[in-house]
Structures are given as C-alpha cells and as structure tokens.
Amino acid sequence: MQIFNPSDYRHVNYLWNDAQAAALDAVDRLVYRSNLLGSDQRITNTGGGNTSSKIWQSDPLTGADVDTMYVKGSGGDLRTAKRENFASLYMDKLLQLQDVYNAAENRGVKTPIEDEMVAMYPHCVFNLNPRPSSIDTPLHAFIPFRHVDHTHPNAVIAIAASSNGRQLTRDIYGDEVLWLDWQRPGFDLGLLLQETIAANPGIVGIVLGGHGLINWADDDKECYELSLTLIEKASRHLAEHDNAAAAFGGAKYDSPTDAERQALLVELLPKLRGLVSQQELPVSTRQNRFISTVQYDDDILTFVNSADAARLAELGTSCPDHFLRTKIKPLYVDWNPGAEDMTALLDKLEEGIKEYRADYAEYYETCRHADSPPIRDPNPTVILIPGLGMIAFGVNKSESRVTAEFYSCAVAVLRGAEAVGEYIALPRQEAFDIEYWALEEAKLRRMPPEKELARKVVLILGAGSGIGLATSHRVAAEGAHVVCADRNLEGATATADALTAKYGQGIGVAGSGISGAGPAIALPVDITDPDNVKSMLEQAVLAYGGIDDIIVTAGVFFTPDNDGRNSAKQWRASFDVNVRGGYVVADCARPLWAAQGLPASLLLTTSVNAVVAKQGTIAYDTSKAAANHLVRELAIELAPLVRVNGLAPATVVKGSSMFPRDRVISSLVKYDLDYSEDEDSETLRNRLANFYAGRTLTKSAIGPEDQAEVAYLLITDAFSKTTGQIINVDGGLSDAFLR
C-alpha cells in the first residue's frame, strides 16, 4: 500500500520522530508507538485498542534467545501506557494454545471455552510479568507479522457500522484490506484472522465489522504509518460524502446563547444528578451518587439538535468499548429549547429516566443467561438534550469525562455511517453478552472497594491554608472531589493543583466551560457576599453536577489595640465572616441541596473560645459563640436532608492564616514568653504552640491535621445520626468543658 507522506495527513496527526525512536529499545519503541496512537482520539479512545510487538529476548531461565510478544495488557490505555502496562508472553506457548482450543471440540464464539482460554494465558507469561493479558491477545499472537496495531478510529468504525461496510471497505482500500463480519473478540477471532491472512497473503489490514481496524507490518515505524494511512483514507472518503447542512437529517432545533445555556445547566444539573443517583428497582435501595461532565461543542450540538437524533440515539452504539461506558443506548430528551421552559424539561426528564430504567430492566431480563451477573445500575450514563448538549455521568470525574469522550466518538461514527449508508448497531443480545461478559464482571470485582467519600463533591471554604488546606487533603485521600475555595485564589489554586498532581490529572472537555476539572478545582470566594457565593456554587455545579458536603474553615481574628479593644470595623468584620458568612453559604446552598434531594452535610468551624470568657479577644470570642448557635439553628432549618455540625478547635498556630507573625509576637508578649525579633517566624510559632499545649490535659500541640481528621469524620456516614452538635478538638481544655 502506498503510504502517505508525513505532511499529507489531514485527519490524523503524524508524530513519529526517528531520533527519539532510535534511542529506545524494542519494548520502549512499542510503548512509544502506542503513546503516539493513543494521543489522538480520532484513532482510538481512552482504554481502547491495543498494540503489540514480537521481540527476540534472552530467556531468564535458560539464557537462550526466545521469541516473545509484548501486548497492551488488560485495562491499559495507549495514550498513557508505560512499559509495565504491557503483558509479555512466550510465542511458542501461545501458539501451542491452538491445540488446546481445537481439542475442546466446541470451537465457537459463544462457548465457555473462549473464557477458559483466557485463564491459560498466565501459563504463557514471559519473565514473571504480572500484567494480565487482555482478551485481544490472540488477535496479535496469531497474525504472522512482528508488529500489530488494533485501533478504534471513528472513521473506520463508521465504515464498520455501515449497512454497506463490506463494499465501502473494497471501495476505499481495494484488495489490500479485507472485511470480516462482526465477531466478539477472543480466541476464535484470532484464529479467523490467521486463516484470513493465510488465504490472502497480500493484505495489510482487516476491517472488523462493528468493531474497528487491525493492521500489521514487520517494521514498527511502517506499522505506525500504515495505521495512519488506513485511517486517513477512510476519513477522506467520509469527508467527501459529508454534507454538513444535512448531517443527521438537518437541524430541528436551535440552541440558546452560551449565557442562557449556562443558566439552564446550573438549574438543571443538581436536579438531574439527584434523579440518576437513585434506583426504583428492587435489586437495591442504595443511592448511588454520580459525577457529571457536560459537553456542548459544535459536533454534539449538531447531533442533539438534529431531526434524526432521537432515532439514532435509540439505536445505541456499535463499538464494544463504547457501550461498556455508555450502556446500550443514551437517553434522548425531545425538548424544544426555543418553545419549552425548564419545568417542561424537568417533567420530560423525570418521565424519561423512569422509562429508561424500565427499558433497561426489560433488556436485562430478555437477554440474560442463567449465569449472568446481577443487573447493574439501570440509570442512563449519557443524557442528550437539544440546545444543551450531552451530560455524561460516572462514579468519578474521570469516568464521566471518558464516558463523554466515548459518546463523542459514537456521534462521529453515527455521522460517518449515515453519510455513506445506514448506521447499523450491534444486535441487543450481542451487546448484552459483552456488557455482562463474565470476564468483564471479573475485572469489575477485582477493582478495589470504593473509598468512604467516593462519588462525593466536597466544598471547602478556606482551602488555601491552615485547617482548610489540611482538610482538603484529608477528604481527597478518601476519594472526594474537592472544590477548593478561598478569598485568596492563589492559595486555593495551590491546594487544587497539589491534589490534582497526587490523585490524577483532570482533562477538560471541550465546550464544558470548566478547563481541567479533575479531582479538584480552585475557585475564588468571599463568603460575606451572597452573589459571589452563588457564582462560586454555580461553577462547582458546572464542574461536577452538584455538591454534597460543605466545610467552612474560613474565619478572621483581629489583634486588639494596646488597650485590648477592637475597632467598630473589626467588630463588624468579625461577625460578617465568622457568623454571617456561614449563614450566607448555607442559604445559597439550600436550593441546590433541595434540588438534588440527596443527604448532605454542612460543617462550620467555630472555636472553643466561644465558651471560654477571657480578656483581649472579645470580638472574636463573641462571634464564635454566635457561630455555635448558628450551627444549632441551621441544623433545625435544614433538617432532615442536611446535617449541620460545628468543629471547635483550640488555638491552631501551625499553618494558620489567622496567626501571622505580628499576632504570634503579640501572644508571646501577652503570656510573658521570651522571644527575639531575630528569630524566624516558624520558631516563634512553635514556641507559642508548645505553650498552648502545656495548658491542655493531653499536653499535645493542636495542628491543622487534627482538625481535618474530625472534619472528615463528621461528614461521613459514621456520624450520619449526628446533627446540631459542636465537637471540640482542643487537646483537652477543661475551661471549655460542657456545662
């Protein structure tokens, strides 16, 4: 096949660098090739596709040169794969498995032997490699070439999912690429590829009906360039037949303005999150919270606004990798953004989700086998709304983003297939057999249990320093998505960046309005300004779909003048931030919580000073006493949906923005403790902290991490029956005992 020149590609990115590749060994060259292919979503989606190289290596046991195959392992991702993400196997043992399979005398795509063969792969492992092999291993092993790429390009899947896919394959590639009808990946498909290549020695690739593309070469760079050329050819053919104005039958609805769309989404998302986070089936009464990703780029809006959107959405997806995330089909809501209001949309959504659950239950009951795993959550993971775009849901932000990515790929496939023929989805039984495949179920069961705060969104006000910073890290460690809010945006950003670096880089979805929304985001906030708080909450909703728990650690302390007095301005600011700020946050969040209808919690940080009368801190202490009572009042007002509790620290010096150097020195003077102006601030802080520790029953200094631990516990189910309480974390100050 004539390979395109690097500068000729218009629909894929040519990224190969000879100098970079030359510096790598054979395995790392496979990793390099895989990363290049995976970096372009037009070539393959997250977690989809696989690559391999057959490499001669020294056997660690005998020292003899042996032929091995490195292939992307189960659950890996081409874009991010590293060397350890590839399984390695002896080629001679893999080929011997053909005798095992054929001896079973029940060769076929739906017999138990297919699943049993996967259990044989560990017997073929080279060099004790712990990476599990994927079900696609035979597809690579039985192709008699040194390098194989199996990808899921949108353009080729469009051909593979078209009613005239076989003829299109011949029209585009001549006799150099063949067509094979749909067959589930596995051992038998690997044998079929082997037989097809043996019978057609001149071919360079195969279009797998309903699935994707597989091609090969004896040189890794040649294999990479062949992959790009085959995809480019399919893309050009589709582009020649694509009529933008007539795509999906032409436009049926117009979109609102960006500002109007954002306002609608802010109102819709919490309600929608509540709807998809509940089940009506008797299999479970547990509420499953989900995190959303919103996408409304031009391609998605073209689809959801089109005349054919309802028909095509109902058909579902074709590529197996797609519907494992998107389910057999999305939920399309036929809402007219130009003529119907939010009430009409919510009514249609409630009815649509109810019908979707019933339809999914019927699909399960109709297609299930005697040994099928139990029915999974019946709620839709993809919801399509004219004018608004696509809302995807997952157990975390990463999963919802990938679900959105997959359905974006499905839209591209739908558009291409309809441009050159008629889109054909997989039969429902085939889709079910993959969605509920025993091997997929086993993979799900191998996953570690979810952490305590998984699926939750926790808003922390004051996240830039001190207790808020420590609490952000504590809840993130338990799986929470963290909205780091602070008046000091720089501090909040530093916290969010640290969490993102530790727990995974979020990737913003085009058109979502939130760039880089991952495990944490940073937002500015002034809790004394209701409009500012509402704006902050709206941005959090757009990023994740809602908010579960709110922890307010923001507070102010003003050092009195030499006479021990606070100014009138300081009095006002103390009550504005320490008291009214907590109420403003609760009041602004109240409609959001009500829309979700999911149990939530609010935690206000007060102080043991609230119950200990002493000289010199009157404005701070009385504001915290008012905050204690605010906790009790809000617990009554927000019940039964929202629990409200207070966290009352003793003096936390370490890392606190309320203890700048001048306050530390003022306190040292107040308590007649020796100090020198030449000493650094950290030394002075430690001296003061140790003094405070000496006044406690435990003789222990109180740090932000101590407060964070209790803050975390108070929002968990461990305290699900606790509300209206103030919990002291003070090391044991008898003056603050309840009386």
Residue pairs with C-beta under 8 A, 6 or more apart in sequence:
1 173
1 176
1 204
1 226
1 229
1 230
2 229
3 222
3 225
3 226
3 229
4 225
4 228
4 229
4 232
6 14
6 16
7 14
8 232
9 228
9 232
10 232
10 235
10 236
11 42
11 155
11 231
11 232
11 235
11 236
11 239
12 40
12 42
12 43
12 153
12 228
12 231
12 232
12 235
13 39
13 40
14 225
14 228
15 36
15 39
16 36
16 221
16 224
16 225
18 221
20 32
21 29
21 32
21 220
21 221
24 31
24 32
26 53
26 55
27 53
27 55
27 70
27 83
27 86
28 83
29 53
29 220
30 51
30 52
30 53
30 55
30 70
30 86
30 147
30 220
31 81
31 82
31 83
31 86
33 51
33 147
33 149
33 220
33 221
33 223
33 224
34 51
34 72
34 78
34 81
35 78
35 79
35 80
35 81
36 224
37 43
37 44
37 49
37 51
37 78
37 149
37 151
37 224
37 227
38 44
38 49
38 77
38 78
38 79
38 80
38 81
39 79
41 405
41 408
41 409
42 153
42 154
42 155
42 231
42 235
42 412
43 49
43 151
43 152
43 153
43 227
43 228
43 231
44 78
44 151
44 152
44 153
45 152
45 321
45 322
45 402
45 405
45 406
45 409
46 77
46 79
46 402
46 405
46 406
47 75
47 76
47 77
47 321
47 402
48 78
48 151
48 152
48 319
48 321
49 72
49 78
49 149
49 150
49 151
49 152
49 212
49 321
50 71
50 72
50 76
50 78
50 134
50 136
50 139
50 140
50 150
51 71
51 72
51 78
51 147
51 148
51 149
51 150
52 69
52 70
52 71
52 72
52 140
52 141
52 147
52 148
53 69
53 70
53 146
53 147
53 220
54 67
54 68
54 69
54 91
54 146
54 147
55 67
55 68
55 69
55 70
56 65
56 66
56 67
56 68
57 65
57 66
57 68
57 126
57 127
58 64
58 65
58 66
59 65
59 66
60 127
66 90
66 91
66 92
66 126
67 90
67 91
67 92
68 88
68 89
68 90
68 91
68 126
69 88
69 89
69 91
69 94
69 140
69 141
70 86
70 87
70 88
71 86
71 87
71 89
71 133
71 134
71 136
71 137
71 140
71 141
72 78
72 81
72 85
72 86
72 87
72 134
73 85
73 86
73 87
73 131
73 132
73 133
73 134
74 87
74 131
74 132
74 133
74 134
74 135
74 443
75 132
75 134
75 443
76 85
76 86
76 131
76 134
77 85
84 131
85 131
86 131
87 121
87 125
87 129
87 131
87 132
87 133
87 134
87 137
88 125
88 126
88 127
88 129
88 131
89 121
89 124
89 125
89 126
89 133
89 137
89 141
90 124
90 125
90 126
91 141
93 123
93 124
94 124
94 137
94 138
94 141
95 141
95 142
97 117
97 120
97 124
97 138
97 187
98 142
98 191
100 117
100 120
101 107
101 113
101 117
101 187
101 188
101 191
104 111
104 113
104 116
106 112
106 113
107 113
107 188
107 191
108 114
108 188
109 183
109 184
109 186
109 188
109 189
110 184
110 433
113 187
114 184
114 186
114 187
114 188
115 438
115 439
117 138
117 186
117 187
118 133
118 135
118 439
121 132
121 133
121 137
122 132
122 133
124 133
135 185
135 186
135 439
136 150
136 185
137 190
138 186
138 187
138 189
138 190
138 191
139 148
139 150
139 185
139 189
139 190
139 193
139 214
140 148
140 150
140 190
141 190
142 190
142 191
142 193
142 194
143 193
143 194
143 197
143 214
143 216
144 194
144 197
144 198
145 216
145 217
145 218
145 223
146 217
146 218
146 219
146 220
147 216
147 217
147 218
147 219
147 220
147 222
147 223
148 214
148 215
148 216
148 223
149 213
149 214
149 215
149 216
149 223
149 224
149 226
149 227
150 212
150 213
150 214
151 212
151 213
151 214
151 227
151 231
152 211
152 212
152 213
152 319
152 321
152 409
153 212
153 213
153 231
153 234
153 235
154 409
154 412
154 413
154 416
155 231
155 234
155 235
155 237
155 238
155 412
155 416
156 207
156 212
156 213
156 230
156 231
156 234
157 210
157 211
157 212
157 318
157 319
157 409
157 413
157 416
158 234
158 238
158 412
158 413
158 414
158 415
158 416
158 417
158 419
158 420
159 165
159 168
159 169
159 172
159 207
159 234
159 237
159 238
159 416
159 417
159 420
160 207
160 208
160 209
160 210
160 211
160 212
160 213
160 318
161 210
161 318
161 319
161 413
161 417
161 423
161 424
161 425
162 168
162 416
162 417
162 420
162 421
162 422
162 423
162 424
163 417
163 421
163 422
163 423
163 424
164 420
164 421
164 422
165 179
165 207
165 209
165 421
165 424
166 179
166 209
168 237
168 420
168 421
169 177
169 178
169 179
169 207
170 179
171 237
172 233
172 234
172 237
173 205
173 230
173 233
175 200
175 202
175 203
176 202
176 203
176 204
176 205
177 203
177 204
177 205
177 206
177 207
177 215
177 230
178 196
178 200
178 203
178 205
178 206
178 207
179 206
179 207
179 209
180 192
180 193
180 196
180 206
180 207
180 208
180 209
181 209
182 208
182 209
182 210
182 211
182 426
182 430
183 189
183 192
183 208
183 209
184 320
184 430
184 433
184 434
185 211
185 320
189 208
193 206
193 214
196 203
196 206
197 203
204 215
204 216
204 217
204 226
204 230
205 213
205 214
205 215
205 216
205 226
205 230
206 213
206 214
206 215
207 213
208 214
210 318
210 319
210 424
210 426
211 318
211 319
211 320
212 319
213 227
213 230
213 231
215 223
215 226
215 227
215 230
216 223
216 226
217 223
217 226
237 420
238 416
238 419
238 420
241 419
241 420
242 415
242 416
242 419
243 419
244 302
247 302
247 303
247 306
247 415
247 418
247 419
248 302
248 303
248 306
248 307
248 308
248 309
248 312
248 414
248 415
248 418
249 306
249 307
249 308
250 306
250 307
251 302
251 305
251 306
251 307
252 305
252 306
252 307
252 309
252 386
253 305
253 336
253 337
253 338
253 386
253 387
254 305
254 337
254 338
254 387
255 261
255 296
255 301
255 305
255 337
255 386
255 387
256 264
256 337
256 338
256 387
261 296
261 387
261 388
261 389
262 513
262 538
262 542
264 342
264 345
264 387
264 388
265 294
265 388
265 541
265 542
266 538
266 541
266 542
267 342
267 595
268 342
268 345
268 346
268 388
269 292
269 294
269 391
269 541
269 542
269 545
269 546
270 541
270 545
270 546
270 592
270 593
270 595
270 596
271 346
271 349
271 595
271 596
272 292
272 349
272 383
272 391
272 545
273 289
273 290
273 292
273 393
273 545
273 546
273 596
273 598
274 546
274 595
274 596
274 597
274 598
275 349
275 350
275 353
275 379
276 290
276 353
276 379
276 380
276 383
276 393
277 287
277 288
277 289
277 290
277 379
277 596
277 598
278 287
278 288
278 379
278 597
279 285
279 286
279 287
279 288
279 357
279 377
279 378
279 379
280 354
280 357
281 357
281 361
281 375
281 378
283 374
283 375
287 598
287 599
288 377
288 379
288 395
288 455
289 455
289 456
289 548
289 598
290 379
290 381
290 393
290 394
290 395
290 400
290 455
290 545
291 393
291 394
291 395
291 396
291 397
291 399
291 400
291 455
291 457
291 481
291 544
291 545
292 391
292 392
292 393
292 400
292 544
292 545
292 546
293 391
293 392
293 393
293 394
293 397
293 400
293 401
293 403
293 404
293 509
293 512
293 517
294 388
294 389
294 390
294 391
294 392
294 509
294 512
294 513
294 542
295 389
295 390
295 391
295 392
295 404
295 408
295 509
295 510
295 511
295 512
296 388
296 389
296 390
296 511
296 512
297 389
297 408
297 510
297 511
298 511
299 408
299 411
299 412
299 415
300 389
300 390
300 408
300 411
300 511
301 387
301 389
303 309
303 312
303 384
303 411
303 414
303 415
304 332
304 384
304 385
304 386
304 387
304 388
304 389
304 390
305 386
305 387
308 418
309 332
309 384
309 386
310 332
310 334
312 414
312 418
312 423
313 329
313 330
313 331
313 332
313 384
314 329
314 332
315 329
315 423
315 425
316 323
316 326
316 327
316 328
316 329
316 330
316 425
316 426
316 431
317 323
317 326
317 328
317 329
317 406
317 407
317 410
317 413
317 425
318 410
318 413
318 423
318 424
318 425
318 426
319 409
319 410
319 413
320 426
320 434
321 406
322 406
322 407
322 409
322 410
323 329
323 426
323 431
323 434
323 435
324 434
324 435
324 440
325 381
325 394
325 399
325 402
325 403
325 406
326 381
326 382
326 392
326 403
326 406
326 407
326 410
327 360
327 380
327 381
327 382
327 435
328 360
328 363
328 428
328 431
328 432
328 435
330 380
330 381
330 382
330 383
330 384
330 390
330 407
331 352
331 353
331 356
331 380
331 382
331 383
331 384
332 384
333 345
333 348
333 349
333 352
333 383
333 384
333 385
333 386
334 348
334 386
335 344
335 345
335 348
335 385
335 386
335 387
336 386
337 386
337 387
337 388
338 387
345 385
349 383
353 379
353 380
356 378
356 379
356 380
357 378
357 379
360 375
360 378
361 375
361 378
363 428
363 432
364 372
364 375
364 378
364 432
364 436
366 428
367 428
367 429
367 432
367 433
367 436
368 432
368 436
371 438
372 436
373 436
373 438
373 441
379 393
380 393
381 392
381 393
381 394
381 403
382 390
382 391
382 392
382 393
382 403
382 404
382 407
383 390
383 391
383 392
383 393
384 390
385 391
389 511
390 404
390 407
390 408
391 545
392 400
392 401
392 403
392 404
392 407
393 400
393 403
393 545
394 400
394 401
394 402
394 403
395 450
395 454
395 455
396 454
396 455
396 479
396 481
396 519
397 481
397 506
397 517
397 518
397 519
397 543
397 544
398 504
398 506
398 518
398 519
401 506
401 507
401 509
404 509
405 509
413 423
414 423
417 423
417 424
425 431
434 440
450 479
451 477
451 478
451 479
452 478
452 479
452 716
452 717
453 475
453 478
453 479
453 480
453 712
453 715
453 716
454 478
454 479
454 480
455 479
456 479
456 480
456 481
456 548
456 549
457 480
457 481
457 483
457 540
457 544
457 545
457 546
457 547
457 548
457 549
458 475
458 480
458 481
458 482
458 483
458 547
458 548
458 549
458 550
458 551
458 715
459 482
459 483
459 485
459 537
459 540
459 547
459 549
459 550
459 551
460 468
460 471
460 472
460 475
460 482
460 483
460 484
460 485
460 550
460 551
460 553
461 468
461 485
461 486
461 525
461 527
461 550
461 551
461 552
461 553
461 554
461 585
462 468
462 485
462 486
462 552
462 553
462 554
462 555
462 605
463 469
463 471
463 472
463 482
463 484
463 485
463 486
463 491
463 492
463 495
463 496
463 522
463 553
464 484
464 486
464 487
464 488
464 489
464 490
464 491
464 492
464 494
464 495
464 657
465 486
465 488
465 491
465 655
465 656
465 657
466 553
466 652
466 655
466 656
466 657
466 658
466 704
467 553
467 605
467 649
467 652
467 656
467 704
467 707
467 708
467 711
468 484
468 486
468 495
468 551
468 553
468 554
469 491
469 495
469 655
469 704
470 655
470 703
470 704
470 705
470 707
470 708
471 551
471 553
471 704
471 707
471 708
471 711
471 712
472 482
472 484
472 495
472 499
472 520
473 495
473 498
473 499
473 708
474 705
474 708
474 709
474 711
474 712
475 482
475 551
475 711
475 712
475 715
476 482
476 499
476 502
476 503
476 519
476 520
478 712
478 716
480 549
481 519
481 520
481 544
482 496
482 499
482 519
482 520
482 521
483 520
483 521
483 523
483 540
483 543
483 544
483 547
484 492
484 493
484 495
484 496
484 499
484 520
484 521
484 522
484 523
485 492
485 522
485 523
485 524
485 525
485 536
486 492
486 495
486 522
486 524
486 525
486 554
487 524
487 525
487 526
487 527
487 554
488 657
489 522
489 523
489 524
492 522
492 523
492 524
493 522
495 520
495 522
496 520
496 521
496 522
497 522
499 519
499 520
500 506
500 516
500 518
500 519
500 520
503 518
503 519
503 520
504 518
504 519
505 518
506 516
506 517
506 518
506 519
506 520
506 521
507 516
507 518
508 514
508 515
508 516
508 517
512 542
513 542
514 521
514 539
514 542
514 543
517 543
517 544
521 539
521 540
521 543
523 536
523 539
523 540
524 532
524 536
525 532
525 533
525 536
526 532
526 533
527 533
527 552
527 554
527 577
527 581
527 582
527 584
527 585
528 576
528 577
528 580
528 581
528 584
529 584
530 584
530 587
530 588
533 584
533 585
533 588
534 588
537 547
537 588
537 589
537 592
540 547
541 547
541 592
546 592
546 595
546 596
546 598
547 589
547 592
547 593
547 600
548 598
548 600
548 601
549 600
549 601
549 602
549 603
549 715
550 585
550 586
550 589
550 600
550 601
550 602
550 603
551 603
551 605
551 711
551 715
552 581
552 582
552 585
552 602
552 603
552 604
552 605
553 605
553 707
553 711
554 577
554 581
554 605
555 577
555 578
555 605
555 607
555 658
556 573
556 574
556 577
556 578
556 658
557 574
557 617
557 620
557 658
557 663
558 566
558 567
558 570
558 573
558 574
558 619
558 620
559 662
559 663
559 666
560 566
560 616
560 617
560 618
560 619
561 567
564 615
564 616
566 574
566 618
566 619
570 619
571 619
574 619
574 620
574 622
574 623
575 623
575 626
578 620
578 623
578 624
578 626
578 627
579 623
579 626
579 627
579 630
582 604
582 627
582 630
582 634
583 630
583 634
585 602
586 602
586 634
586 637
586 638
586 644
589 602
590 638
590 642
593 600
593 638
593 641
593 642
594 641
597 641
598 641
599 641
599 642
599 643
599 720
600 641
600 642
600 643
601 642
601 643
601 644
601 645
601 714
601 715
602 634
602 638
602 642
602 643
602 644
602 645
603 644
603 645
603 646
603 647
603 711
603 714
603 715
604 627
604 630
604 631
604 634
604 644
604 645
604 646
604 647
605 646
605 647
605 648
605 649
605 707
605 711
606 624
606 627
606 628
606 631
606 646
606 647
606 648
606 726
607 620
607 621
607 624
607 627
607 648
607 649
607 650
608 648
608 649
608 650
608 728
608 730
608 733
608 735
608 736
609 617
609 620
609 621
609 624
610 621
610 624
610 625
610 627
610 628
610 648
610 726
611 625
611 628
611 736
612 621
612 733
612 735
612 736
613 621
614 621
616 670
624 648
627 646
628 646
628 648
628 726
631 644
631 645
631 646
631 724
631 725
631 726
632 724
634 644
635 643
635 644
635 645
635 723
635 724
636 724
638 644
639 723
643 719
643 720
643 722
643 723
644 723
644 724
645 714
645 719
645 722
645 723
645 724
645 725
645 726
645 727
646 725
646 726
646 727
647 707
647 710
647 711
647 714
647 726
647 727
647 729
648 726
648 727
648 728
648 729
648 730
648 736
649 702
649 706
649 707
649 729
649 730
650 692
650 696
650 702
650 728
650 729
650 730
650 731
650 733
650 736
651 689
651 692
651 702
652 659
652 702
652 703
652 704
652 706
652 707
653 659
653 664
653 685
653 686
653 688
653 689
653 692
653 701
654 685
654 689
654 701
654 703
654 704
655 703
655 704
656 704
659 685
659 688
661 681
661 684
664 681
664 684
664 685
664 688
665 675
665 684
667 688
668 674
668 675
668 684
668 687
668 688
671 691
673 687
673 688
673 691
675 684
675 687
689 701
689 702
690 701
692 701
692 702
693 699
693 700
693 701
693 702
693 731
695 733
696 702
696 730
696 731
696 732
696 733
697 731
697 732
697 733
697 734
698 731
698 732
699 731
700 731
701 731
702 729
702 730
702 731
706 729
707 729
710 727
710 729
713 719
714 722
714 727
728 736
730 736
